[in-house]
């Protein structure tokens, strides 16, 4: 079985310690330089900024609608076949929120660590959260068919349905963005600057 990499392992793979002269008791300081390839989402920079905003807003809207829906004082939210998928949807939406935040704050050229984290959180978790929210919505529909329609039940159904749509759209939009890598010559520049100082 393949051993899972720790954060430290991932850091060691991508960063190199550089010793630089410094006015301290040791006479040097250590600076960590990222030297792995740069990762870029293949989209014009201004369009990528718009897409990042849209992803963050859509994720926030999905979570807000879900929380409002879950807060509705309704008998549908007390049914186990609705409450369980709703709680699972919330649990799956947490990584989506972190991924959307990371994506929003990521630079145009980003590190492998950030790219892999965003990719993992926006390519799998939104669909899972969407499916669970849809299951809660289907549970609401079933309950209404059996016991009748009321405004609170209908609001819960629409809320879970909208949450499912918004979170699924987050992944759909993100999946349309391809990426590329770019060589990183930072280490060469640092070494050249060090030699020049010497």
C-alpha positions in Angstrom: 0.0 0.0 0.0 1.3 3.4 -1.0 2.3 5.6 2.0 0.4 8.9 2.2 2.6 11.9 2.0 2.6 14.3 5.0 2.6 18.1 4.6 6.3 18.0 5.5 7.0 15.4 2.7 5.2 17.6 0.2 7.1 20.7 1.5 10.4 18.9 1.1 9.6 17.9 -2.5 8.9 21.5 -3.6 11.2 23.7 -1.5 15.0 24.0 -1.2 16.8 25.6 1.8 19.1 28.4 0.7 21.8 29.8 3.1 22.2 33.5 2.7 24.7 35.8 4.4 23.1 37.8 7.2 24.1 40.2 10.0 23.2 37.9 12.9 25.2 35.7 15.4 25.4 32.8 12.9 26.4 35.0 9.9 23.7 33.5 7.7 19.9 33.0 7.4 17.9 30.2 5.8 15.4 31.0 3.1 13.2 28.4 1.6 12.7 28.7 -2.2 10.0 27.0 -4.3 11.7 25.2 -7.2 9.1 22.8 -8.5 7.2 23.7 -11.7 4.6 26.5 -11.6 1.0 25.5 -12.2 -1.3 27.8 -14.2 -5.0 27.5 -14.9 -5.2 28.0 -18.7 -7.4 31.1 -18.8 -6.7 34.8 -19.5 -5.9 36.4 -16.1 -8.9 38.7 -15.9 -11.2 35.9 -17.0 -9.7 33.7 -14.3 -10.3 36.4 -11.7 -13.9 36.5 -12.7 -14.2 32.7 -12.6 -12.6 32.7 -9.1 -15.2 35.2 -7.9 -18.0 33.3 -9.4 -16.8 30.0 -7.8 -16.5 31.6 -4.4 -19.9 33.4 -4.6 -21.6 30.2 -5.9 -20.2 28.2 -3.1 -21.1 30.8 -0.5 -24.7 31.0 -2.0 -25.0 27.2 -1.9 -24.0 27.0 1.8 -26.2 30.0 2.7 -29.2 28.5 1.0 -28.5 25.1 2.7 -28.2 26.6 6.2 -31.4 28.7 5.7 -33.1 25.5 4.5 -31.9 23.4 7.4 -33.0 26.2 9.8 -36.6 26.0 8.6 -38.9 25.0 11.4 -40.5 22.1 9.5 -41.4 18.5 10.2 -39.5 17.5 7.1 -36.2 18.5 8.7 -36.9 16.1 11.6 -37.2 13.0 9.4 -34.1 10.8 9.5 -34.2 10.0 5.8 -33.9 13.8 5.1 -31.8 14.9 8.1 -29.0 12.3 7.5 -28.3 13.2 3.8 -28.6 16.9 4.7 -25.9 16.5 7.4 -23.7 14.5 4.9 -24.2 17.3 2.3 -23.0 19.8 4.9 -20.0 17.7 5.8 -19.1 17.3 2.1 -19.6 21.1 1.5 -16.9 22.1 4.0 -14.0 21.0 1.7 -15.7 22.7 -1.2 -15.7 26.0 0.8 -12.0 25.6 1.6 -11.2 24.8 -2.0 -13.2 27.8 -3.3 -11.3 30.0 -0.8 -7.9 28.6 -1.8 -8.8 29.0 -5.5 -9.9 32.6 -5.0 -6.7 33.6 -3.2 -4.3 31.5 -5.4 -1.9 33.5 -7.5 -2.0 33.3 -11.3 1.1 31.1 -11.2 0.7 28.9 -8.2 2.6 26.1 -6.4 2.0 22.5 -6.9 0.8 22.2 -3.3 -1.9 24.8 -3.7 -3.0 23.5 -7.1 -3.3 19.9 -5.9 -5.3 21.0 -2.9 -7.7 23.2 -5.0 -8.0 20.4 -7.6 -8.8 17.8 -5.0 -11.5 19.9 -3.3 -13.2 21.2 -6.4 -13.3 18.1 -8.6 -14.8 15.6 -6.2 -16.5 17.1 -3.1 -19.0 19.4 -4.9 -20.6 16.4 -6.7 -20.8 14.5 -3.4 -22.3 17.4 -1.6 -24.7 18.0 -4.5 -25.9 14.3 -4.4 -26.5 14.4 -0.7 -28.5 17.7 -1.0 -30.5 16.2 -3.9 -31.2 13.1 -1.7 -32.5 15.4 1.0 -34.7 17.2 -1.5 -36.0 13.9 -2.9 -36.8 12.9 0.8 -38.8 16.2 1.1 -40.7 15.4 -2.1 -41.6 11.9 -0.9 -42.8 13.3 2.4 -45.0 15.8 0.6 -46.5 13.2 -1.6 -47.4 11.1 1.5 -48.5 13.9 3.9 -49.4 16.9 1.7 -47.8 20.1 0.6 -47.2 23.0 3.0 -45.2 26.2 2.6 -42.4 25.1 4.9 -42.1 21.7 3.2 -42.0 23.3 -0.2 -39.4 25.8 0.9 -37.2 22.9 2.2 -37.6 21.0 -1.1 -36.6 24.1 -3.1 -33.7 25.0 -0.8 -32.2 21.5 -1.0 -32.7 21.5 -4.7 -31.1 24.9 -5.2 -28.1 23.9 -3.0 -27.7 20.7 -5.1 -27.7 22.7 -8.3 -25.3 25.4 -7.1 -22.7 23.0 -5.7 -22.8 20.8 -8.8 -22.3 23.9 -11.0 -19.2 24.8 -9.0 -17.6 21.6 -10.1 -18.9 21.8 -13.6 -17.4 25.3 -14.1 -14.1 24.3 -12.5 -13.8 21.2 -14.7 -13.9 23.3 -17.8 -10.7 25.1 -16.9 -7.6 23.2 -18.1 -4.1 23.7 -16.6 -0.5 23.8 -17.7 2.9 23.8 -16.0 5.7 26.2 -16.5 9.4 25.6 -15.7 10.6 27.3 -12.5 14.0 29.0 -12.8 13.9 30.7 -9.3 16.6 28.5 -7.9 19.0 29.5 -10.8 18.3 33.2 -10.1 19.0 32.8 -6.4 22.2 30.9 -7.0 23.4 33.5 -9.6 22.6 36.3 -7.1 24.5 34.5 -4.4 27.6 34.0 -6.6 27.5 37.7 -7.6 27.5 38.8 -3.9 30.5 36.6 -3.3 
